[in-house]
Amino acid sequence: MTKRLTRSNALGMISDNKDMPFAEVFRHGTLQVEIYKPDGVDYQKPHARDEVYVIISGSGQFINGADKQPFEAGEVLFVPAGAEHRFENFTDDFATWVFFFGPEGGIVD
């Protein structure tokens, strides 16, 4: 790993590739860490693995399945594999870490 996993370094990786609102910043075993900063609209689809978001900055609404809740900087959000989810009505400064982990299909308790 050549760069520190800082917000500014990660956001720089997104600005280097303007076609994608995310960038992978770290991978080890089943853990994949990305930074995600959509521009105005969140177009993401359900993912094959469980994921955790840690909100870096901004606020808005988070849709997770049938649930809708506000979110803010510093908040941790969990999404099980396959769940419809997205961020809505978020501020321009919204950015989040994304942690994908475990097997495809998610971890069953």
MODELLER restraints for C-alpha pairs under 7 A, 6 or more apart:
rsr = mdl.restraints
at = mdl.atoms
rsr.add(forms.Gaussian(group=physical.xy_distance, feature=features.Distance(at['CA:10:A'], at['CA:25:A']), mean=6.58, stdev=0.5))
rsr.add(forms.Gaussian(group=physical.xy_distance, feature=features.Distance(at['CA:10:A'], at['CA:35:A']), mean=6.29, stdev=0.5))
rsr.add(forms.Gaussian(group=physical.xy_distance, feature=features.Distance(at['CA:13:A'], at['CA:23:A']), mean=6.22, stdev=0.5))
rsr.add(forms.Gaussian(group=physical.xy_distance, feature=features.Distance(at['CA:14:A'], at['CA:20:A']), mean=6.88, stdev=0.5))
rsr.add(forms.Gaussian(group=physical.xy_distance, feature=features.Distance(at['CA:14:A'], at['CA:21:A']), mean=6.31, stdev=0.5))
rsr.add(forms.Gaussian(group=physical.xy_distance, feature=features.Distance(at['CA:14:A'], at['CA:22:A']), mean=5.85, stdev=0.5))
rsr.add(forms.Gaussian(group=physical.xy_distance, feature=features.Distance(at['CA:14:A'], at['CA:23:A']), mean=5.68, stdev=0.5))
rsr.add(forms.Gaussian(group=physical.xy_distance, feature=features.Distance(at['CA:21:A'], at['CA:36:A']), mean=5.79, stdev=0.5))
rsr.add(forms.Gaussian(group=physical.xy_distance, feature=features.Distance(at['CA:21:A'], at['CA:37:A']), mean=5.23, stdev=0.5))
rsr.add(forms.Gaussian(group=physical.xy_distance, feature=features.Distance(at['CA:21:A'], at['CA:38:A']), mean=4.98, stdev=0.5))
rsr.add(forms.Gaussian(group=physical.xy_distance, feature=features.Distance(at['CA:22:A'], at['CA:34:A']), mean=6.55, stdev=0.5))
rsr.add(forms.Gaussian(group=physical.xy_distance, feature=features.Distance(at['CA:22:A'], at['CA:35:A']), mean=5.40, stdev=0.5))
rsr.add(forms.Gaussian(group=physical.xy_distance, feature=features.Distance(at['CA:22:A'], at['CA:36:A']), mean=4.28, stdev=0.5))
rsr.add(forms.Gaussian(group=physical.xy_distance, feature=features.Distance(at['CA:22:A'], at['CA:37:A']), mean=6.17, stdev=0.5))
rsr.add(forms.Gaussian(group=physical.xy_distance, feature=features.Distance(at['CA:23:A'], at['CA:34:A']), mean=5.38, stdev=0.5))
rsr.add(forms.Gaussian(group=physical.xy_distance, feature=features.Distance(at['CA:23:A'], at['CA:35:A']), mean=5.54, stdev=0.5))
rsr.add(forms.Gaussian(group=physical.xy_distance, feature=features.Distance(at['CA:23:A'], at['CA:36:A']), mean=6.85, stdev=0.5))
rsr.add(forms.Gaussian(group=physical.xy_distance, feature=features.Distance(at['CA:24:A'], at['CA:33:A']), mean=5.90, stdev=0.5))
rsr.add(forms.Gaussian(group=physical.xy_distance, feature=features.Distance(at['CA:24:A'], at['CA:34:A']), mean=4.20, stdev=0.5))
rsr.add(forms.Gaussian(group=physical.xy_distance, feature=features.Distance(at['CA:24:A'], at['CA:35:A']), mean=6.62, stdev=0.5))
rsr.add(forms.Gaussian(group=physical.xy_distance, feature=features.Distance(at['CA:25:A'], at['CA:33:A']), mean=5.74, stdev=0.5))
rsr.add(forms.Gaussian(group=physical.xy_distance, feature=features.Distance(at['CA:25:A'], at['CA:34:A']), mean=5.35, stdev=0.5))
rsr.add(forms.Gaussian(group=physical.xy_distance, feature=features.Distance(at['CA:26:A'], at['CA:32:A']), mean=5.91, stdev=0.5))
rsr.add(forms.Gaussian(group=physical.xy_distance, feature=features.Distance(at['CA:26:A'], at['CA:33:A']), mean=5.04, stdev=0.5))
rsr.add(forms.Gaussian(group=physical.xy_distance, feature=features.Distance(at['CA:27:A'], at['CA:33:A']), mean=6.23, stdev=0.5))
rsr.add(forms.Gaussian(group=physical.xy_distance, feature=features.Distance(at['CA:30:A'], at['CA:101:A']), mean=5.17, stdev=0.5))
rsr.add(forms.Gaussian(group=physical.xy_distance, feature=features.Distance(at['CA:30:A'], at['CA:102:A']), mean=5.42, stdev=0.5))
rsr.add(forms.Gaussian(group=physical.xy_distance, feature=features.Distance(at['CA:31:A'], at['CA:99:A']), mean=6.77, stdev=0.5))
rsr.add(forms.Gaussian(group=physical.xy_distance, feature=features.Distance(at['CA:31:A'], at['CA:100:A']), mean=5.72, stdev=0.5))
rsr.add(forms.Gaussian(group=physical.xy_distance, feature=features.Distance(at['CA:31:A'], at['CA:101:A']), mean=4.60, stdev=0.5))
rsr.add(forms.Gaussian(group=physical.xy_distance, feature=features.Distance(at['CA:32:A'], at['CA:99:A']), mean=5.77, stdev=0.5))
rsr.add(forms.Gaussian(group=physical.xy_distance, feature=features.Distance(at['CA:32:A'], at['CA:100:A']), mean=5.09, stdev=0.5))
rsr.add(forms.Gaussian(group=physical.xy_distance, feature=features.Distance(at['CA:32:A'], at['CA:101:A']), mean=6.46, stdev=0.5))
rsr.add(forms.Gaussian(group=physical.xy_distance, feature=features.Distance(at['CA:33:A'], at['CA:98:A']), mean=5.65, stdev=0.5))
rsr.add(forms.Gaussian(group=physical.xy_distance, feature=features.Distance(at['CA:33:A'], at['CA:99:A']), mean=4.70, stdev=0.5))
rsr.add(forms.Gaussian(group=physical.xy_distance, feature=features.Distance(at['CA:33:A'], at['CA:100:A']), mean=6.47, stdev=0.5))
rsr.add(forms.Gaussian(group=physical.xy_distance, feature=features.Distance(at['CA:34:A'], at['CA:97:A']), mean=5.81, stdev=0.5))
rsr.add(forms.Gaussian(group=physical.xy_distance, feature=features.Distance(at['CA:34:A'], at['CA:98:A']), mean=4.99, stdev=0.5))
rsr.add(forms.Gaussian(group=physical.xy_distance, feature=features.Distance(at['CA:34:A'], at['CA:99:A']), mean=6.55, stdev=0.5))
rsr.add(forms.Gaussian(group=physical.xy_distance, feature=features.Distance(at['CA:35:A'], at['CA:96:A']), mean=5.81, stdev=0.5))
rsr.add(forms.Gaussian(group=physical.xy_distance, feature=features.Distance(at['CA:35:A'], at['CA:97:A']), mean=4.61, stdev=0.5))
rsr.add(forms.Gaussian(group=physical.xy_distance, feature=features.Distance(at['CA:35:A'], at['CA:98:A']), mean=5.91, stdev=0.5))
rsr.add(forms.Gaussian(group=physical.xy_distance, feature=features.Distance(at['CA:36:A'], at['CA:95:A']), mean=5.78, stdev=0.5))
rsr.add(forms.Gaussian(group=physical.xy_distance, feature=features.Distance(at['CA:36:A'], at['CA:96:A']), mean=5.35, stdev=0.5))
rsr.add(forms.Gaussian(group=physical.xy_distance, feature=features.Distance(at['CA:36:A'], at['CA:97:A']), mean=6.29, stdev=0.5))
rsr.add(forms.Gaussian(group=physical.xy_distance, feature=features.Distance(at['CA:36:A'], at['CA:98:A']), mean=6.88, stdev=0.5))
rsr.add(forms.Gaussian(group=physical.xy_distance, feature=features.Distance(at['CA:37:A'], at['CA:94:A']), mean=6.36, stdev=0.5))
rsr.add(forms.Gaussian(group=physical.xy_distance, feature=features.Distance(at['CA:37:A'], at['CA:95:A']), mean=4.59, stdev=0.5))
rsr.add(forms.Gaussian(group=physical.xy_distance, feature=features.Distance(at['CA:37:A'], at['CA:96:A']), mean=6.62, stdev=0.5))
rsr.add(forms.Gaussian(group=physical.xy_distance, feature=features.Distance(at['CA:42:A'], at['CA:86:A']), mean=5.99, stdev=0.5))
rsr.add(forms.Gaussian(group=physical.xy_distance, feature=features.Distance(at['CA:42:A'], at['CA:87:A']), mean=5.85, stdev=0.5))
rsr.add(forms.Gaussian(group=physical.xy_distance, feature=features.Distance(at['CA:42:A'], at['CA:88:A']), mean=6.94, stdev=0.5))
rsr.add(forms.Gaussian(group=physical.xy_distance, feature=features.Distance(at['CA:44:A'], at['CA:86:A']), mean=6.61, stdev=0.5))
rsr.add(forms.Gaussian(group=physical.xy_distance, feature=features.Distance(at['CA:45:A'], at['CA:84:A']), mean=6.65, stdev=0.5))
rsr.add(forms.Gaussian(group=physical.xy_distance, feature=features.Distance(at['CA:46:A'], at['CA:82:A']), mean=4.95, stdev=0.5))
rsr.add(forms.Gaussian(group=physical.xy_distance, feature=features.Distance(at['CA:46:A'], at['CA:83:A']), mean=5.41, stdev=0.5))
rsr.add(forms.Gaussian(group=physical.xy_distance, feature=features.Distance(at['CA:46:A'], at['CA:84:A']), mean=5.08, stdev=0.5))
rsr.add(forms.Gaussian(group=physical.xy_distance, feature=features.Distance(at['CA:46:A'], at['CA:85:A']), mean=6.68, stdev=0.5))
rsr.add(forms.Gaussian(group=physical.xy_distance, feature=features.Distance(at['CA:47:A'], at['CA:81:A']), mean=5.71, stdev=0.5))
rsr.add(forms.Gaussian(group=physical.xy_distance, feature=features.Distance(at['CA:47:A'], at['CA:82:A']), mean=5.37, stdev=0.5))
rsr.add(forms.Gaussian(group=physical.xy_distance, feature=features.Distance(at['CA:48:A'], at['CA:81:A']), mean=5.14, stdev=0.5))
rsr.add(forms.Gaussian(group=physical.xy_distance, feature=features.Distance(at['CA:48:A'], at['CA:82:A']), mean=5.62, stdev=0.5))
rsr.add(forms.Gaussian(group=physical.xy_distance, feature=features.Distance(at['CA:48:A'], at['CA:104:A']), mean=5.04, stdev=0.5))
rsr.add(forms.Gaussian(group=physical.xy_distance, feature=features.Distance(at['CA:48:A'], at['CA:105:A']), mean=5.53, stdev=0.5))
rsr.add(forms.Gaussian(group=physical.xy_distance, feature=features.Distance(at['CA:49:A'], at['CA:81:A']), mean=4.45, stdev=0.5))
rsr.add(forms.Gaussian(group=physical.xy_distance, feature=features.Distance(at['CA:49:A'], at['CA:100:A']), mean=6.24, stdev=0.5))
rsr.add(forms.Gaussian(group=physical.xy_distance, feature=features.Distance(at['CA:49:A'], at['CA:101:A']), mean=6.30, stdev=0.5))
rsr.add(forms.Gaussian(group=physical.xy_distance, feature=features.Distance(at['CA:49:A'], at['CA:102:A']), mean=6.40, stdev=0.5))
rsr.add(forms.Gaussian(group=physical.xy_distance, feature=features.Distance(at['CA:49:A'], at['CA:103:A']), mean=6.10, stdev=0.5))
rsr.add(forms.Gaussian(group=physical.xy_distance, feature=features.Distance(at['CA:49:A'], at['CA:104:A']), mean=4.76, stdev=0.5))
rsr.add(forms.Gaussian(group=physical.xy_distance, feature=features.Distance(at['CA:49:A'], at['CA:105:A']), mean=5.64, stdev=0.5))
rsr.add(forms.Gaussian(group=physical.xy_distance, feature=features.Distance(at['CA:49:A'], at['CA:106:A']), mean=4.97, stdev=0.5))
rsr.add(forms.Gaussian(group=physical.xy_distance, feature=features.Distance(at['CA:50:A'], at['CA:79:A']), mean=6.00, stdev=0.5))
rsr.add(forms.Gaussian(group=physical.xy_distance, feature=features.Distance(at['CA:50:A'], at['CA:80:A']), mean=4.59, stdev=0.5))
rsr.add(forms.Gaussian(group=physical.xy_distance, feature=features.Distance(at['CA:50:A'], at['CA:81:A']), mean=4.35, stdev=0.5))
rsr.add(forms.Gaussian(group=physical.xy_distance, feature=features.Distance(at['CA:50:A'], at['CA:100:A']), mean=5.86, stdev=0.5))
rsr.add(forms.Gaussian(group=physical.xy_distance, feature=features.Distance(at['CA:50:A'], at['CA:101:A']), mean=5.83, stdev=0.5))
rsr.add(forms.Gaussian(group=physical.xy_distance, feature=features.Distance(at['CA:50:A'], at['CA:102:A']), mean=6.65, stdev=0.5))
rsr.add(forms.Gaussian(group=physical.xy_distance, feature=features.Distance(at['CA:50:A'], at['CA:106:A']), mean=5.07, stdev=0.5))
rsr.add(forms.Gaussian(group=physical.xy_distance, feature=features.Distance(at['CA:51:A'], at['CA:78:A']), mean=5.98, stdev=0.5))
rsr.add(forms.Gaussian(group=physical.xy_distance, feature=features.Distance(at['CA:51:A'], at['CA:79:A']), mean=5.34, stdev=0.5))
rsr.add(forms.Gaussian(group=physical.xy_distance, feature=features.Distance(at['CA:51:A'], at['CA:80:A']), mean=6.47, stdev=0.5))
rsr.add(forms.Gaussian(group=physical.xy_distance, feature=features.Distance(at['CA:51:A'], at['CA:98:A']), mean=6.74, stdev=0.5))
rsr.add(forms.Gaussian(group=physical.xy_distance, feature=features.Distance(at['CA:51:A'], at['CA:99:A']), mean=5.34, stdev=0.5))
rsr.add(forms.Gaussian(group=physical.xy_distance, feature=features.Distance(at['CA:51:A'], at['CA:100:A']), mean=4.40, stdev=0.5))
rsr.add(forms.Gaussian(group=physical.xy_distance, feature=features.Distance(at['CA:51:A'], at['CA:101:A']), mean=6.25, stdev=0.5))
rsr.add(forms.Gaussian(group=physical.xy_distance, feature=features.Distance(at['CA:52:A'], at['CA:76:A']), mean=6.87, stdev=0.5))
rsr.add(forms.Gaussian(group=physical.xy_distance, feature=features.Distance(at['CA:52:A'], at['CA:77:A']), mean=5.58, stdev=0.5))
rsr.add(forms.Gaussian(group=physical.xy_distance, feature=features.Distance(at['CA:52:A'], at['CA:78:A']), mean=4.54, stdev=0.5))
rsr.add(forms.Gaussian(group=physical.xy_distance, feature=features.Distance(at['CA:52:A'], at['CA:79:A']), mean=6.27, stdev=0.5))
rsr.add(forms.Gaussian(group=physical.xy_distance, feature=features.Distance(at['CA:52:A'], at['CA:98:A']), mean=5.81, stdev=0.5))
rsr.add(forms.Gaussian(group=physical.xy_distance, feature=features.Distance(at['CA:52:A'], at['CA:99:A']), mean=5.06, stdev=0.5))
rsr.add(forms.Gaussian(group=physical.xy_distance, feature=features.Distance(at['CA:52:A'], at['CA:100:A']), mean=6.66, stdev=0.5))
rsr.add(forms.Gaussian(group=physical.xy_distance, feature=features.Distance(at['CA:53:A'], at['CA:76:A']), mean=5.62, stdev=0.5))
rsr.add(forms.Gaussian(group=physical.xy_distance, feature=features.Distance(at['CA:53:A'], at['CA:77:A']), mean=5.02, stdev=0.5))
rsr.add(forms.Gaussian(group=physical.xy_distance, feature=features.Distance(at['CA:53:A'], at['CA:78:A']), mean=6.44, stdev=0.5))
rsr.add(forms.Gaussian(group=physical.xy_distance, feature=features.Distance(at['CA:53:A'], at['CA:96:A']), mean=6.30, stdev=0.5))
rsr.add(forms.Gaussian(group=physical.xy_distance, feature=features.Distance(at['CA:53:A'], at['CA:97:A']), mean=5.59, stdev=0.5))
rsr.add(forms.Gaussian(group=physical.xy_distance, feature=features.Distance(at['CA:53:A'], at['CA:98:A']), mean=4.68, stdev=0.5))
rsr.add(forms.Gaussian(group=physical.xy_distance, feature=features.Distance(at['CA:53:A'], at['CA:99:A']), mean=6.36, stdev=0.5))
rsr.add(forms.Gaussian(group=physical.xy_distance, feature=features.Distance(at['CA:54:A'], at['CA:74:A']), mean=6.40, stdev=0.5))
rsr.add(forms.Gaussian(group=physical.xy_distance, feature=features.Distance(at['CA:54:A'], at['CA:75:A']), mean=5.79, stdev=0.5))
rsr.add(forms.Gaussian(group=physical.xy_distance, feature=features.Distance(at['CA:54:A'], at['CA:76:A']), mean=4.60, stdev=0.5))
rsr.add(forms.Gaussian(group=physical.xy_distance, feature=features.Distance(at['CA:54:A'], at['CA:77:A']), mean=6.53, stdev=0.5))
rsr.add(forms.Gaussian(group=physical.xy_distance, feature=features.Distance(at['CA:54:A'], at['CA:96:A']), mean=5.67, stdev=0.5))
rsr.add(forms.Gaussian(group=physical.xy_distance, feature=features.Distance(at['CA:54:A'], at['CA:97:A']), mean=5.16, stdev=0.5))
rsr.add(forms.Gaussian(group=physical.xy_distance, feature=features.Distance(at['CA:54:A'], at['CA:98:A']), mean=6.64, stdev=0.5))
rsr.add(forms.Gaussian(group=physical.xy_distance, feature=features.Distance(at['CA:55:A'], at['CA:72:A']), mean=6.73, stdev=0.5))
rsr.add(forms.Gaussian(group=physical.xy_distance, feature=features.Distance(at['CA:55:A'], at['CA:73:A']), mean=4.95, stdev=0.5))
rsr.add(forms.Gaussian(group=physical.xy_distance, feature=features.Distance(at['CA:55:A'], at['CA:74:A']), mean=5.21, stdev=0.5))
rsr.add(forms.Gaussian(group=physical.xy_distance, feature=features.Distance(at['CA:55:A'], at['CA:75:A']), mean=5.41, stdev=0.5))
rsr.add(forms.Gaussian(group=physical.xy_distance, feature=features.Distance(at['CA:55:A'], at['CA:76:A']), mean=6.52, stdev=0.5))
rsr.add(forms.Gaussian(group=physical.xy_distance, feature=features.Distance(at['CA:55:A'], at['CA:95:A']), mean=6.40, stdev=0.5))
rsr.add(forms.Gaussian(group=physical.xy_distance, feature=features.Distance(at['CA:55:A'], at['CA:96:A']), mean=4.33, stdev=0.5))
rsr.add(forms.Gaussian(group=physical.xy_distance, feature=features.Distance(at['CA:55:A'], at['CA:97:A']), mean=6.32, stdev=0.5))
rsr.add(forms.Gaussian(group=physical.xy_distance, feature=features.Distance(at['CA:56:A'], at['CA:73:A']), mean=5.38, stdev=0.5))
rsr.add(forms.Gaussian(group=physical.xy_distance, feature=features.Distance(at['CA:56:A'], at['CA:74:A']), mean=6.07, stdev=0.5))
rsr.add(forms.Gaussian(group=physical.xy_distance, feature=features.Distance(at['CA:56:A'], at['CA:95:A']), mean=5.44, stdev=0.5))
rsr.add(forms.Gaussian(group=physical.xy_distance, feature=features.Distance(at['CA:56:A'], at['CA:96:A']), mean=4.86, stdev=0.5))
rsr.add(forms.Gaussian(group=physical.xy_distance, feature=features.Distance(at['CA:56:A'], at['CA:97:A']), mean=6.69, stdev=0.5))
rsr.add(forms.Gaussian(group=physical.xy_distance, feature=features.Distance(at['CA:57:A'], at['CA:73:A']), mean=4.62, stdev=0.5))
rsr.add(forms.Gaussian(group=physical.xy_distance, feature=features.Distance(at['CA:57:A'], at['CA:93:A']), mean=6.13, stdev=0.5))
rsr.add(forms.Gaussian(group=physical.xy_distance, feature=features.Distance(at['CA:57:A'], at['CA:94:A']), mean=5.08, stdev=0.5))
rsr.add(forms.Gaussian(group=physical.xy_distance, feature=features.Distance(at['CA:57:A'], at['CA:95:A']), mean=5.39, stdev=0.5))
rsr.add(forms.Gaussian(group=physical.xy_distance, feature=features.Distance(at['CA:57:A'], at['CA:96:A']), mean=6.92, stdev=0.5))
rsr.add(forms.Gaussian(group=physical.xy_distance, feature=features.Distance(at['CA:58:A'], at['CA:72:A']), mean=6.02, stdev=0.5))
rsr.add(forms.Gaussian(group=physical.xy_distance, feature=features.Distance(at['CA:58:A'], at['CA:73:A']), mean=5.64, stdev=0.5))
rsr.add(forms.Gaussian(group=physical.xy_distance, feature=features.Distance(at['CA:58:A'], at['CA:90:A']), mean=6.85, stdev=0.5))
rsr.add(forms.Gaussian(group=physical.xy_distance, feature=features.Distance(at['CA:58:A'], at['CA:91:A']), mean=5.46, stdev=0.5))
rsr.add(forms.Gaussian(group=physical.xy_distance, feature=features.Distance(at['CA:58:A'], at['CA:93:A']), mean=5.12, stdev=0.5))
rsr.add(forms.Gaussian(group=physical.xy_distance, feature=features.Distance(at['CA:58:A'], at['CA:94:A']), mean=3.99, stdev=0.5))
rsr.add(forms.Gaussian(group=physical.xy_distance, feature=features.Distance(at['CA:58:A'], at['CA:95:A']), mean=6.67, stdev=0.5))
rsr.add(forms.Gaussian(group=physical.xy_distance, feature=features.Distance(at['CA:59:A'], at['CA:71:A']), mean=5.39, stdev=0.5))
rsr.add(forms.Gaussian(group=physical.xy_distance, feature=features.Distance(at['CA:59:A'], at['CA:72:A']), mean=4.30, stdev=0.5))
rsr.add(forms.Gaussian(group=physical.xy_distance, feature=features.Distance(at['CA:59:A'], at['CA:73:A']), mean=6.40, stdev=0.5))
rsr.add(forms.Gaussian(group=physical.xy_distance, feature=features.Distance(at['CA:59:A'], at['CA:90:A']), mean=5.44, stdev=0.5))
rsr.add(forms.Gaussian(group=physical.xy_distance, feature=features.Distance(at['CA:59:A'], at['CA:91:A']), mean=5.75, stdev=0.5))
rsr.add(forms.Gaussian(group=physical.xy_distance, feature=features.Distance(at['CA:59:A'], at['CA:94:A']), mean=6.38, stdev=0.5))
rsr.add(forms.Gaussian(group=physical.xy_distance, feature=features.Distance(at['CA:60:A'], at['CA:70:A']), mean=5.67, stdev=0.5))
rsr.add(forms.Gaussian(group=physical.xy_distance, feature=features.Distance(at['CA:60:A'], at['CA:71:A']), mean=5.53, stdev=0.5))
rsr.add(forms.Gaussian(group=physical.xy_distance, feature=features.Distance(at['CA:60:A'], at['CA:72:A']), mean=6.84, stdev=0.5))
rsr.add(forms.Gaussian(group=physical.xy_distance, feature=features.Distance(at['CA:60:A'], at['CA:88:A']), mean=6.10, stdev=0.5))
rsr.add(forms.Gaussian(group=physical.xy_distance, feature=features.Distance(at['CA:60:A'], at['CA:89:A']), mean=5.15, stdev=0.5))
rsr.add(forms.Gaussian(group=physical.xy_distance, feature=features.Distance(at['CA:60:A'], at['CA:90:A']), mean=3.98, stdev=0.5))
rsr.add(forms.Gaussian(group=physical.xy_distance, feature=features.Distance(at['CA:60:A'], at['CA:91:A']), mean=6.39, stdev=0.5))
rsr.add(forms.Gaussian(group=physical.xy_distance, feature=features.Distance(at['CA:61:A'], at['CA:68:A']), mean=6.68, stdev=0.5))
rsr.add(forms.Gaussian(group=physical.xy_distance, feature=features.Distance(at['CA:61:A'], at['CA:69:A']), mean=5.53, stdev=0.5))
rsr.add(forms.Gaussian(group=physical.xy_distance, feature=features.Distance(at['CA:61:A'], at['CA:70:A']), mean=4.33, stdev=0.5))
rsr.add(forms.Gaussian(group=physical.xy_distance, feature=features.Distance(at['CA:61:A'], at['CA:71:A']), mean=5.77, stdev=0.5))
rsr.add(forms.Gaussian(group=physical.xy_distance, feature=features.Distance(at['CA:61:A'], at['CA:87:A']), mean=5.81, stdev=0.5))
rsr.add(forms.Gaussian(group=physical.xy_distance, feature=features.Distance(at['CA:61:A'], at['CA:88:A']), mean=5.04, stdev=0.5))
rsr.add(forms.Gaussian(group=physical.xy_distance, feature=features.Distance(at['CA:61:A'], at['CA:89:A']), mean=5.99, stdev=0.5))
rsr.add(forms.Gaussian(group=physical.xy_distance, feature=features.Distance(at['CA:61:A'], at['CA:90:A']), mean=6.58, stdev=0.5))
rsr.add(forms.Gaussian(group=physical.xy_distance, feature=features.Distance(at['CA:62:A'], at['CA:68:A']), mean=5.55, stdev=0.5))
rsr.add(forms.Gaussian(group=physical.xy_distance, feature=features.Distance(at['CA:62:A'], at['CA:69:A']), mean=5.34, stdev=0.5))
rsr.add(forms.Gaussian(group=physical.xy_distance, feature=features.Distance(at['CA:62:A'], at['CA:70:A']), mean=6.00, stdev=0.5))
rsr.add(forms.Gaussian(group=physical.xy_distance, feature=features.Distance(at['CA:62:A'], at['CA:71:A']), mean=6.37, stdev=0.5))
rsr.add(forms.Gaussian(group=physical.xy_distance, feature=features.Distance(at['CA:62:A'], at['CA:86:A']), mean=5.98, stdev=0.5))
rsr.add(forms.Gaussian(group=physical.xy_distance, feature=features.Distance(at['CA:62:A'], at['CA:87:A']), mean=4.63, stdev=0.5))
rsr.add(forms.Gaussian(group=physical.xy_distance, feature=features.Distance(at['CA:62:A'], at['CA:88:A']), mean=6.16, stdev=0.5))
rsr.add(forms.Gaussian(group=physical.xy_distance, feature=features.Distance(at['CA:63:A'], at['CA:69:A']), mean=6.71, stdev=0.5))
rsr.add(forms.Gaussian(group=physical.xy_distance, feature=features.Distance(at['CA:63:A'], at['CA:85:A']), mean=5.10, stdev=0.5))
rsr.add(forms.Gaussian(group=physical.xy_distance, feature=features.Distance(at['CA:63:A'], at['CA:86:A']), mean=5.26, stdev=0.5))
rsr.add(forms.Gaussian(group=physical.xy_distance, feature=features.Distance(at['CA:63:A'], at['CA:87:A']), mean=6.23, stdev=0.5))
rsr.add(forms.Gaussian(group=physical.xy_distance, feature=features.Distance(at['CA:64:A'], at['CA:79:A']), mean=6.85, stdev=0.5))
rsr.add(forms.Gaussian(group=physical.xy_distance, feature=features.Distance(at['CA:64:A'], at['CA:83:A']), mean=6.95, stdev=0.5))
rsr.add(forms.Gaussian(group=physical.xy_distance, feature=features.Distance(at['CA:64:A'], at['CA:84:A']), mean=6.20, stdev=0.5))
rsr.add(forms.Gaussian(group=physical.xy_distance, feature=features.Distance(at['CA:64:A'], at['CA:85:A']), mean=4.44, stdev=0.5))
rsr.add(forms.Gaussian(group=physical.xy_distance, feature=features.Distance(at['CA:64:A'], at['CA:86:A']), mean=6.87, stdev=0.5))
rsr.add(forms.Gaussian(group=physical.xy_distance, feature=features.Distance(at['CA:65:A'], at['CA:83:A']), mean=5.89, stdev=0.5))
rsr.add(forms.Gaussian(group=physical.xy_distance, feature=features.Distance(at['CA:65:A'], at['CA:84:A']), mean=5.24, stdev=0.5))
rsr.add(forms.Gaussian(group=physical.xy_distance, feature=features.Distance(at['CA:65:A'], at['CA:85:A']), mean=5.99, stdev=0.5))
rsr.add(forms.Gaussian(group=physical.xy_distance, feature=features.Distance(at['CA:80:A'], at['CA:106:A']), mean=6.47, stdev=0.5))
rsr.add(forms.Gaussian(group=physical.xy_distance, feature=features.Distance(at['CA:81:A'], at['CA:105:A']), mean=5.59, stdev=0.5))
rsr.add(forms.Gaussian(group=physical.xy_distance, feature=features.Distance(at['CA:81:A'], at['CA:106:A']), mean=4.94, stdev=0.5))
